[in-house]
Amino acid sequence: MPGQIDEIKARLDIAEIVGEYIRLKPAGANNFRALCPFHNEKTPSFMVSKDKQIFHCFGCGEGGDVFTFVQKMEGLEFAETLRLLAQKAGVQLVSQDPKLISQKGRLMDICQIAANYWHSLFLEQPVAKAARDYLRSRGVSDQTISEFKIGYAPESWDNLIKFLKTKRFTDQEIFLAGLSVKKERGVDFYDRFRDRITFPINDLHGNPVGFSARTMKLDEKQGKYINTPQTLIYNKSLLLFNLDKAKTEIKNNNLAILVEGQMDAITAYAAGSKNVIATSGTALTLEQIKILKRYTNNLAIAFDTDAAGESAAKRGIDLVLKEELNVKVIVLPEGKDPDECIKKDVKLWFNAVSASQSIMEYYFDKTFSRLDVTKAEQKKEAAKILLPVIAKIGNKIEQTHWLQQLGSRLNVSEQILRDVLKPGTGKETAVSEPFKPVSDNKDRFYLLEERLLALILRFERLLPYLIDNLPSEIIKDGQLLDLYKSLIIYYTEDIKSDIELFKYQDFRNKISQSELASLTDRLILLGEKDFFDFDTVAAKAELMSMASDLKKNVFKNEIARIQLEISRAEKLGQKQLVEDLLNQTQQLFGQLNILE
């Protein structure tokens, strides 16, 4: 197994994997920085090194390799992460410990096989002719059907159950995957999806974890769509339809287009809006918004033109505003939803996307278009509608802008609106515990020691100079001192001549079994973050300055300690000791003067 893990790491590039989740910006030749996905921050402190294949956040302290990152992002066990990354790397896992074949893995296999089965039925079997005719009548192409793996679940009580049992899955496993329903009486099960067109709902990596299934019958007593219930692998509050296909285009366009249903998303995607995603008729959740923010801070929402559609879209707006996304509204000129609009004329859709307006402009225009604000009552009504929305805006500068706009439109001072706003914002705008950087409890000289070692790990050629000019006792933190001593030992024992280079990976391998390994990973990335644009000359000057500051601090602390001893010796009449201590102080002052 360790060999397979190493093979997976060798085949994958951590920057590419991390880049699937968050937007990375170059920070030097082979390093990247980003806003940390594990805590809220406004200044990027998250670093990724292509050379070292590691990451570290200098805000919250999270760090590790590609396995650590994916485990943390996806909330997976190691076995599930291994399976996922092996698939990405094209590594066939062999001799796997049966304990690692998790229940989640079994359920994902069931969903994958079900998706393939229903898709093949749709394409090939006479029983699916009505489904094929229906989608053709909706203008869905064969390419789109194939791309989205659209399928058909036959009108049968146990068609899928029987098929999955031939693949050696149990009734209980099929039930836990959300594909069957337990009968009210007895212990038997029946298929959840029957005589419906099936749309796989994929996780971020394109693996089907659930399904949405649409009826073709207008008189269907059940809903138009039924979905997989919450399962071990399907959490609807974490998933957005088509995000697996759209995420790259969302990053490239720096915009996500949100529609309400699968057919809207499929039609828009096929028409060329590759950055489209969909909810399943539910409001956006905080978890979905946080996932979206990995790829963009810009969201355009296509409201359905009926009242119910607009109401459904609005339910997630409060959270979106609080999370400081830039939200726009796409107003459809034709058709009640994007699917209808595109079918009428695809140009109408793209024009509507281009003409989208900010959510606040939309609310303002809609409110003032139906109210006469020269009348006191309607002025009050406008404030009643718009102030609660303004209160939800997380960014105070943007919030102030819209308060000023509202005050101008109502001819009311901003302060009066703030006074009205305050009583209604108590619960809604409660401030959470501020994030505390991991370095809050570290003093200046600890941070200086950290930066000095980070610099030397980035500019290894300067290690001999540092060893000659910085005695190890100057480093006061125990773990940093251990690392410095390890560097000195490595240089002394492993580098035989001045022509030989310090090899970071060799050094890292020597300390891999100690606590210093994770510290070294963090410091190498700190060096990349803080000194990525330094050349050797600038690095040496910085090294000299930091070493000098550390020495000064040690000398000053030693002088302060000796002065206390002198006071005690004078009180006790120990003249010789006083004289010896004064000589020591004089020597330290001399060393200080050299450094000044």
C-alpha positions as CSV (number, residue, x, y, z in Angstrom):
1,M,0.0,0.0,0.0
2,P,2.7,2.6,0.8
3,G,4.2,2.0,-2.7
4,Q,0.8,2.7,-4.3
5,I,0.4,5.9,-2.2
6,D,3.8,7.1,-3.4
7,E,2.9,6.2,-7.0
8,I,-0.3,8.2,-6.8
9,K,1.6,11.2,-5.4
10,A,4.2,10.9,-8.1
11,R,1.5,10.9,-10.8
12,L,-0.5,13.8,-9.4
13,D,0.4,17.5,-9.2
14,I,-0.9,19.0,-5.9
15,A,-1.3,22.4,-7.6
16,E,-3.6,20.9,-10.2
17,I,-5.7,19.0,-7.5
18,V,-5.9,22.0,-5.2
19,G,-6.7,24.2,-8.3
20,E,-9.9,22.1,-8.8
21,Y,-11.2,23.4,-5.5
22,I,-9.9,26.9,-5.2
23,R,-8.4,29.6,-7.4
24,L,-4.6,29.7,-7.2
25,K,-2.4,32.6,-8.2
26,P,1.3,32.3,-9.0
27,A,3.7,33.3,-6.2
28,G,7.0,32.6,-7.8
29,A,8.2,30.0,-10.3
30,N,6.6,26.9,-8.8
31,N,4.5,28.2,-6.0
32,F,0.9,29.4,-5.6
33,R,-1.1,31.4,-3.1
34,A,-4.8,31.6,-2.5
35,L,-7.5,32.5,0.0
36,C,-7.6,29.6,2.5
37,P,-10.6,27.3,2.0
38,F,-10.5,26.2,5.6
39,H,-11.1,29.6,7.3
40,N,-12.4,33.0,6.2
41,E,-9.7,35.5,5.3
42,K,-9.4,38.5,3.1
43,T,-5.6,38.4,2.5
44,P,-4.2,35.1,0.9
45,S,-2.1,33.1,3.4
46,F,-2.6,29.7,1.8
47,M,0.5,28.4,-0.1
48,V,1.0,25.5,-2.4
49,S,4.5,24.3,-3.6
50,K,4.7,22.3,-6.8
51,D,8.3,21.4,-6.1
52,K,7.7,20.1,-2.6
53,Q,4.1,18.9,-3.3
54,I,2.8,20.3,-0.1
55,F,0.4,23.1,1.1
56,H,0.2,25.2,4.2
57,C,-2.0,28.0,5.5
58,F,-0.2,30.6,7.6
59,G,-3.6,31.8,8.9
60,C,-5.2,28.7,10.4
61,G,-2.2,26.3,10.4
62,E,-3.7,23.6,8.1
63,G,-1.1,21.9,6.0
64,G,0.1,18.6,4.4
65,D,0.2,16.8,1.1
66,V,-2.4,16.1,-1.6
67,F,-4.1,13.3,0.5
68,T,-4.4,15.7,3.5
69,F,-5.9,18.4,1.4
70,V,-8.6,16.2,-0.3
71,Q,-9.5,14.5,3.0
72,K,-10.0,17.9,4.6
73,M,-12.0,19.4,1.7
74,E,-14.2,16.4,1.1
75,G,-14.6,15.2,4.7
76,L,-13.4,11.7,3.6
77,E,-11.8,8.8,5.4
78,F,-8.3,7.9,4.2
79,A,-9.6,4.8,2.3
80,E,-12.1,6.9,0.4
81,T,-9.4,9.5,-0.4
82,L,-7.1,6.8,-1.6
83,R,-9.8,5.4,-3.9
84,L,-10.6,8.9,-5.3
85,L,-7.0,9.9,-6.0
86,A,-6.1,6.5,-7.4
87,Q,-8.8,7.0,-10.0
88,K,-7.5,10.5,-10.8
89,A,-3.9,9.2,-11.1
90,G,-4.9,6.1,-13.1
91,V,-3.5,3.8,-10.5
92,Q,-5.1,0.4,-10.1
93,L,-5.3,-0.4,-6.4
94,V,-4.3,-4.0,-5.7
95,S,-4.0,-6.1,-2.6
96,Q,-6.3,-3.7,-0.7
97,D,-7.1,-4.4,2.9
98,P,-10.8,-5.4,3.0
99,K,-11.2,-3.0,5.9
100,L,-10.5,-0.1,3.5
101,I,-13.4,-1.1,1.2
102,S,-15.7,1.3,3.1
103,Q,-19.5,1.3,3.0
104,K,-19.3,4.6,1.2
105,G,-17.3,2.9,-1.5
106,R,-19.9,0.2,-1.9
107,L,-22.7,2.8,-2.2
108,M,-20.8,4.8,-4.8
109,D,-20.3,1.6,-6.8
110,I,-24.1,1.0,-6.7
111,C,-24.8,4.5,-8.0
112,Q,-22.3,4.2,-10.7
113,I,-23.7,0.8,-11.9
114,A,-27.3,2.1,-11.7
115,A,-26.4,5.2,-13.8
116,N,-24.7,3.0,-16.4
117,Y,-27.6,0.6,-16.4
118,W,-30.4,3.2,-16.8
119,H,-28.3,5.0,-19.5
120,S,-27.9,1.8,-21.5
121,L,-31.7,1.1,-21.2
122,F,-32.4,4.6,-22.4
123,L,-30.2,4.3,-25.5
124,E,-30.9,0.7,-26.5
125,Q,-34.1,-0.8,-25.2
126,P,-37.7,-0.6,-26.7
127,V,-39.1,0.0,-23.2
128,A,-37.4,3.5,-23.2
129,K,-38.9,4.6,-26.5
130,A,-41.3,7.0,-24.9
131,A,-38.5,8.6,-22.9
132,R,-36.3,9.0,-26.0
133,D,-39.2,10.6,-27.9
134,Y,-40.0,12.9,-25.0
135,L,-36.4,14.3,-24.8
136,R,-36.2,14.6,-28.6
137,S,-39.4,16.7,-28.4
138,R,-37.7,18.8,-25.9
139,G,-34.7,19.3,-28.3
140,V,-32.2,17.4,-26.2
141,S,-29.4,16.0,-28.5
142,D,-27.8,12.6,-28.4
143,Q,-24.5,14.2,-27.5
144,T,-26.2,15.9,-24.5
145,I,-27.9,12.7,-23.4
146,S,-24.5,10.9,-23.5
147,E,-22.7,13.8,-21.8
148,F,-25.1,13.9,-18.9
149,K,-25.6,10.1,-18.9
150,I,-29.4,10.6,-18.9
151,G,-31.2,7.3,-18.3
152,Y,-34.6,5.6,-18.0
153,A,-35.9,3.7,-15.0
154,P,-38.6,1.2,-16.3
155,E,-42.1,1.0,-14.9
156,S,-41.4,-2.0,-12.7
157,W,-41.4,-2.6,-9.0
158,D,-38.1,-4.4,-8.8
159,N,-36.2,-4.0,-12.1
160,L,-33.2,-2.2,-10.7
161,I,-33.1,-4.3,-7.5
162,K,-33.0,-7.5,-9.4
163,F,-30.2,-6.2,-11.7
164,L,-28.1,-4.9,-8.8
165,K,-28.4,-8.2,-7.0
166,T,-26.8,-9.9,-9.9
167,K,-23.8,-7.6,-9.2
168,R,-23.7,-9.0,-5.6
169,F,-25.2,-6.1,-3.8
170,T,-27.6,-6.7,-0.9
171,D,-31.1,-5.3,-0.4
172,Q,-29.7,-3.3,2.5
173,E,-27.0,-1.7,0.4
174,I,-29.4,-0.8,-2.4
175,F,-31.7,0.8,0.2
176,L,-28.8,2.7,1.8
177,A,-27.8,4.1,-1.6
178,G,-31.4,5.6,-1.8
179,L,-32.4,3.5,-4.8
180,S,-35.1,1.4,-3.1
181,V,-37.9,2.0,-0.7
182,K,-38.9,-0.4,2.2
183,K,-42.4,-1.7,2.0
184,E,-44.7,-0.6,4.8
185,R,-45.5,-4.2,5.7
186,G,-42.9,-6.9,5.6
187,V,-39.2,-6.7,4.9
188,D,-39.2,-6.4,1.1
189,F,-38.1,-3.4,-1.0
190,Y,-39.3,-1.9,-4.3
191,D,-37.5,0.5,-6.7
192,R,-37.7,4.2,-5.8
193,F,-37.6,5.4,-9.4
194,R,-40.1,3.9,-11.8
195,D,-41.1,5.0,-15.3
196,R,-39.0,8.1,-15.1
197,I,-36.1,9.8,-16.9
198,T,-33.1,9.7,-14.6
199,F,-30.5,12.4,-14.2
200,P,-27.4,11.4,-12.2
201,I,-26.3,13.9,-9.6
202,N,-22.5,13.8,-9.4
203,D,-20.0,14.9,-6.8
204,L,-17.3,17.3,-7.7
205,H,-15.3,14.5,-9.3
206,G,-18.0,13.3,-11.6
207,N,-19.0,10.3,-9.6
208,P,-22.8,9.7,-9.4
209,V,-23.9,9.8,-5.8
210,G,-27.7,10.3,-6.3
211,F,-30.4,10.8,-8.9
212,S,-33.1,13.2,-9.9
213,A,-35.9,11.5,-11.9
214,R,-38.6,13.3,-14.0
215,T,-42.0,11.9,-14.9
216,M,-43.3,12.2,-18.4
217,K,-47.0,12.1,-17.3
218,L,-48.9,15.3,-16.8
219,D,-51.4,13.6,-14.4
220,E,-48.7,12.1,-12.2
221,K,-49.9,12.2,-8.6
222,Q,-46.3,12.4,-7.4
223,G,-44.1,15.4,-8.0
224,K,-42.7,16.2,-11.5
225,Y,-39.2,15.3,-10.0
226,I,-38.3,12.9,-7.2
227,N,-34.8,12.8,-5.8
228,T,-32.6,10.5,-3.9
229,P,-33.1,11.0,-0.2
230,Q,-30.2,11.9,2.1
231,T,-27.7,9.0,2.2
232,L,-24.2,8.4,3.4
233,I,-22.9,9.7,0.0
234,Y,-25.7,12.0,-1.1
235,N,-26.1,15.3,0.9
236,K,-28.2,17.7,-1.1
237,S,-27.0,20.7,0.9
238,L,-23.5,20.0,-0.4
239,L,-24.3,19.3,-4.0
240,L,-25.1,21.4,-7.0
241,F,-26.1,19.8,-10.3
242,N,-23.5,20.0,-13.1
243,L,-20.8,21.6,-10.9
244,D,-18.5,18.7,-11.7
245,K,-18.6,19.7,-15.4
246,A,-19.0,23.5,-14.9
247,K,-16.3,24.2,-12.3
248,T,-13.4,24.8,-14.8
249,E,-15.5,27.2,-16.9
250,I,-16.8,28.9,-13.7
251,K,-13.1,29.6,-12.8
252,N,-12.2,30.7,-16.3
253,N,-15.2,33.0,-16.6
254,N,-15.1,34.0,-12.9
255,L,-18.9,33.6,-13.0
256,A,-21.4,30.9,-12.0
257,I,-24.9,31.0,-13.6
258,L,-27.5,29.5,-11.3
259,V,-30.7,28.0,-12.6
260,E,-33.5,26.1,-10.8
261,G,-33.8,22.7,-12.4
262,Q,-31.8,20.0,-14.2
263,M,-33.5,20.6,-17.6
264,D,-32.7,24.3,-17.3
265,A,-29.0,23.5,-16.6
266,I,-28.8,20.9,-19.4
267,T,-30.4,23.1,-22.0
268,A,-28.2,26.1,-21.0
269,Y,-25.0,24.0,-21.0
270,A,-25.8,22.5,-24.4
271,A,-26.4,26.0,-25.7
272,G,-22.9,27.1,-24.7
273,S,-23.3,28.3,-21.1
274,K,-20.8,25.9,-19.8
275,N,-20.6,27.7,-16.4
276,V,-24.2,26.8,-15.4
277,I,-25.2,24.9,-12.3
278,A,-28.6,24.1,-10.8
279,T,-30.3,23.7,-7.5
280,S,-33.1,21.1,-7.3
281,G,-35.9,23.5,-6.5
282,T,-34.4,24.3,-3.1
283,A,-32.7,27.4,-1.7
284,L,-29.0,27.7,-1.8
285,T,-27.4,26.5,1.4
286,L,-24.4,27.9,3.2
287,E,-22.4,24.8,2.4
288,Q,-23.1,25.1,-1.3
289,I,-22.2,28.8,-1.3
290,K,-18.9,28.0,0.4
291,I,-18.2,25.4,-2.3
292,L,-19.0,27.9,-5.0
293,K,-16.6,30.5,-3.5
294,R,-13.8,28.1,-4.3
295,Y,-14.3,28.9,-7.9
296,T,-15.7,32.4,-8.1
297,N,-17.2,35.3,-6.1
298,N,-19.6,36.2,-8.9
299,L,-23.0,34.6,-9.2
300,A,-25.8,35.3,-11.7
301,I,-29.2,33.9,-10.9
302,A,-31.8,33.2,-13.5
303,F,-35.2,33.8,-11.8
304,D,-38.1,31.9,-13.3
305,T,-40.6,34.5,-14.3
306,D,-43.4,33.0,-12.3
307,A,-43.9,34.1,-8.7
308,A,-43.0,30.6,-7.3
309,G,-39.7,30.6,-9.2
310,E,-38.7,34.0,-8.0
311,S,-39.6,33.1,-4.5
312,A,-37.5,29.9,-4.6
313,A,-34.5,31.8,-5.9
314,K,-34.8,34.5,-3.2
315,R,-34.6,32.0,-0.4
316,G,-30.9,31.7,-0.7
317,I,-30.2,35.3,-1.4
318,D,-29.8,36.3,2.2
319,L,-26.9,33.8,2.7
320,V,-25.3,34.8,-0.6
321,L,-25.2,38.5,0.4
322,K,-23.9,37.7,3.9
323,E,-21.1,35.6,2.3
324,E,-20.1,38.7,0.2
325,L,-20.7,37.2,-3.2
326,N,-21.4,39.6,-6.1
327,V,-24.9,38.6,-7.1
328,K,-26.6,39.5,-10.4
329,V,-30.1,38.7,-11.6
330,I,-30.8,37.4,-15.1
331,V,-34.2,38.7,-16.2
332,L,-35.7,36.4,-18.9
333,P,-37.5,38.3,-21.7
334,E,-39.2,35.2,-23.1
335,G,-40.5,31.9,-21.6
336,K,-41.1,31.2,-17.9
337,D,-37.7,29.5,-17.4
338,P,-34.2,29.3,-19.1
339,D,-35.2,26.1,-20.9
340,E,-38.2,27.8,-22.6
341,C,-36.2,31.0,-23.3
342,I,-33.4,29.1,-25.0
343,K,-35.8,27.0,-27.1
344,K,-37.5,30.2,-28.4
345,D,-34.2,31.9,-29.3
346,V,-30.8,31.2,-27.8
347,K,-29.8,34.8,-28.5
348,L,-32.4,36.0,-26.0
349,W,-30.7,33.9,-23.3
350,F,-27.2,35.2,-24.0
351,N,-28.5,38.8,-24.2
352,A,-30.3,38.3,-20.8
353,V,-27.0,37.0,-19.3
354,S,-25.0,39.9,-20.7
355,A,-27.7,42.4,-19.4
356,S,-27.9,40.9,-15.9
357,Q,-28.0,43.5,-13.2
358,S,-26.8,43.5,-9.6
359,I,-29.3,42.0,-7.1
360,M,-29.6,45.3,-5.3
361,E,-30.3,47.2,-8.5
362,Y,-32.9,44.6,-9.3
363,Y,-34.6,45.0,-6.0
364,F,-34.4,48.8,-6.1
365,D,-35.9,48.9,-9.6
366,K,-38.6,46.5,-8.9
367,T,-39.6,48.2,-5.6
368,F,-39.6,51.8,-7.0
369,S,-41.4,50.8,-10.2
370,R,-44.6,50.1,-8.3
371,L,-44.4,52.7,-5.5
372,D,-44.9,56.4,-5.5
373,V,-42.3,57.6,-3.0
374,T,-43.7,61.2,-2.9
375,K,-46.3,59.7,-0.6
376,A,-45.3,59.1,3.0
377,E,-46.9,55.7,3.3
378,Q,-45.3,54.3,0.1
379,K,-42.0,55.8,1.1
380,K,-42.3,53.8,4.4
381,E,-43.2,50.7,2.4
382,A,-40.1,51.0,0.2
383,A,-37.9,51.2,3.3
384,K,-39.7,48.3,4.8
385,I,-39.0,46.2,1.7
386,L,-35.4,47.2,1.1
387,L,-33.9,47.8,4.5
388,P,-34.0,44.1,5.5
389,V,-32.2,43.2,2.3
390,I,-29.6,45.8,2.9
391,A,-29.1,44.5,6.4
392,K,-28.1,41.1,5.0
393,I,-25.1,42.5,3.0
394,G,-22.0,41.2,4.7
395,N,-19.6,43.9,3.4
396,K,-20.0,47.2,5.4
397,I,-18.8,49.4,2.5
398,E,-21.3,47.9,0.1
399,Q,-24.0,48.1,2.8
400,T,-23.3,51.8,3.3
401,H,-23.4,52.4,-0.5
402,W,-27.0,51.0,-0.7
403,L,-28.1,52.9,2.4
404,Q,-26.9,56.1,0.8
405,Q,-28.7,55.1,-2.5
406,L,-32.0,54.4,-0.6
407,G,-31.6,57.7,1.4
408,S,-31.2,59.6,-1.9
409,R,-34.3,57.9,-3.5
410,L,-36.4,58.5,-0.4
411,N,-35.0,61.9,0.3
412,V,-34.2,60.7,3.9
413,S,-30.8,60.9,5.6
414,E,-28.6,57.9,5.9
415,Q,-28.5,58.2,9.7
416,I,-32.3,57.9,9.9
417,L,-32.2,54.8,7.9
418,R,-29.4,53.4,10.1
419,D,-31.5,54.1,13.1
420,V,-34.4,52.2,11.6
421,L,-32.0,49.4,10.5
422,K,-30.4,48.8,13.9
423,P,-33.4,47.3,15.9
424,G,-34.0,44.8,13.1
425,T,-30.4,43.6,12.7
426,G,-29.8,42.1,16.2
427,K,-30.1,38.4,15.4
428,E,-29.6,38.7,11.6
429,T,-26.2,40.4,11.8
430,A,-24.8,38.7,14.9
431,V,-21.0,38.7,14.6
432,S,-19.3,35.4,15.0
433,E,-16.2,34.9,17.0
434,P,-13.4,36.5,15.1
435,F,-10.8,34.2,13.6
436,K,-7.6,34.3,15.5
437,P,-4.4,33.7,13.5
438,V,-2.3,30.8,14.7
439,S,0.6,33.1,15.5
440,D,-1.3,35.4,17.9
441,N,0.5,33.9,20.9
442,K,3.9,34.0,19.4
443,D,6.2,36.9,20.2
444,R,8.2,39.0,17.7
445,F,11.4,37.1,18.2
446,Y,9.8,33.7,17.8
447,L,8.4,34.9,14.5
448,L,11.8,36.3,13.6
449,E,13.4,32.9,14.3
450,E,10.8,31.2,12.1
451,R,11.4,33.6,9.2
452,L,15.2,33.2,9.4
453,L,14.9,29.4,9.1
454,A,12.3,29.8,6.4
455,L,14.7,32.0,4.5
456,I,17.6,29.6,4.8
457,L,15.4,26.7,3.6
458,R,14.6,28.7,0.5
459,F,18.2,29.9,-0.1
460,E,20.1,26.7,1.0
461,R,23.4,28.1,-0.4
462,L,23.5,30.6,2.5
463,L,23.5,27.9,5.1
464,P,27.3,27.9,5.6
465,Y,27.2,31.7,6.1
466,L,24.4,31.3,8.7
467,I,26.3,28.6,10.6
468,D,29.4,30.8,10.7
469,N,27.5,33.8,12.0
470,L,24.7,32.5,14.2
471,P,25.6,30.3,17.2
472,S,22.8,27.8,17.8
473,E,22.2,29.1,21.4
474,I,20.8,32.3,19.8
475,I,17.7,30.3,18.8
476,K,15.5,30.2,21.9
477,D,12.5,28.2,20.8
478,G,13.1,24.5,21.4
479,Q,11.7,23.0,18.2
480,L,13.2,25.7,16.0
481,L,16.5,25.1,17.7
482,D,16.2,21.4,17.0
483,L,15.6,22.1,13.4
484,Y,18.6,24.5,13.2
485,K,20.8,21.9,14.8
486,S,19.5,19.2,12.3
487,L,20.4,21.6,9.5
488,I,23.9,22.0,10.9
489,I,24.4,18.3,11.3
490,Y,23.1,17.6,7.8
491,Y,25.5,20.3,6.4
492,T,28.4,18.9,8.4
493,E,27.9,15.2,7.7
494,D,26.2,15.0,4.3
495,I,27.7,17.9,2.3
496,K,31.3,16.8,1.7
497,S,32.5,19.8,-0.3
498,D,31.6,23.4,-1.1
499,I,30.5,22.3,-4.6
500,E,27.9,20.0,-3.3
501,L,24.4,21.5,-2.9
502,F,22.0,21.2,0.0
503,K,19.3,18.9,-1.2
504,Y,16.0,19.7,0.5
505,Q,14.4,16.3,-0.2
506,D,17.4,14.4,1.2
507,F,17.2,16.5,4.4
508,R,13.4,16.1,4.6
509,N,13.8,12.3,4.3
510,K,16.3,12.3,7.2
511,I,13.8,14.0,9.5
512,S,10.7,12.4,8.1
513,Q,10.0,10.3,11.2
514,S,10.3,13.2,13.6
515,E,8.0,16.1,14.6
516,L,10.4,18.4,12.7
517,A,9.0,17.1,9.4
518,S,5.7,19.1,9.5
519,L,7.6,22.1,10.9
520,T,10.0,22.0,7.9
521,D,7.1,21.7,5.4
522,R,5.5,24.8,7.0
523,L,8.7,26.8,7.0
524,I,9.6,25.9,3.4
525,L,6.3,27.3,2.3
526,L,6.7,30.4,4.6
527,G,9.9,31.0,2.7
528,E,8.2,30.7,-0.6
529,K,5.5,33.0,0.5
530,D,7.6,35.8,2.1
531,F,10.7,35.6,-0.1
532,F,9.6,34.4,-3.5
533,D,10.8,37.5,-5.2
534,F,14.2,37.7,-3.4
535,D,17.5,37.0,-5.2
536,T,20.5,35.7,-3.4
537,V,21.9,39.2,-2.7
538,A,18.7,40.4,-1.1
539,A,18.3,37.1,0.8
540,K,21.8,37.4,2.3
541,A,21.1,41.0,3.4
542,E,17.8,39.9,5.0
543,L,19.6,37.0,6.7
544,M,22.2,39.3,8.1
545,S,19.6,41.7,9.4
546,M,17.5,39.0,11.1
547,A,20.5,37.3,12.6
548,S,21.7,40.6,13.9
549,D,18.3,41.4,15.5
550,L,18.2,38.0,17.2
551,K,21.7,38.4,18.6
552,K,20.8,41.9,19.9
553,N,17.7,40.5,21.6
554,V,19.8,37.8,23.3
555,F,22.5,40.2,24.3
556,K,20.0,42.7,25.7
557,N,18.2,40.0,27.7
558,E,21.5,38.7,29.0
559,I,22.5,42.3,30.1
560,A,19.2,42.7,31.9
561,R,19.6,39.4,33.7
562,I,23.2,40.3,34.7
563,Q,22.2,43.7,36.0
564,L,19.7,42.0,38.3
565,E,22.5,39.8,39.6
566,I,24.7,42.8,40.1
567,S,22.0,44.4,42.3
568,R,21.7,41.3,44.4
569,A,25.5,41.0,44.7
570,E,25.9,44.6,45.8
571,K,23.3,44.2,48.5
572,L,25.2,41.1,49.8
573,G,28.6,42.9,49.6
574,Q,30.0,40.5,47.1
575,K,32.6,42.9,45.5
576,Q,34.5,40.3,43.4
577,L,31.2,38.9,41.9
578,V,30.1,42.5,41.1
579,E,33.4,43.1,39.3
580,D,33.1,39.9,37.3
581,L,29.5,40.7,36.4
582,L,30.4,44.2,35.3
583,N,33.2,42.8,33.0
584,Q,30.6,40.4,31.4
585,T,28.2,43.4,30.9
586,Q,31.0,45.4,29.3
587,Q,31.7,42.6,26.9
588,L,28.1,42.3,26.0
589,F,27.8,46.0,25.4
590,G,30.8,45.8,23.2
591,Q,29.2,43.0,21.1
592,L,26.0,45.1,20.9
593,N,27.9,48.1,19.7
594,I,29.4,46.0,16.9
595,L,25.9,45.0,15.8
596,E,24.4,48.5,16.0
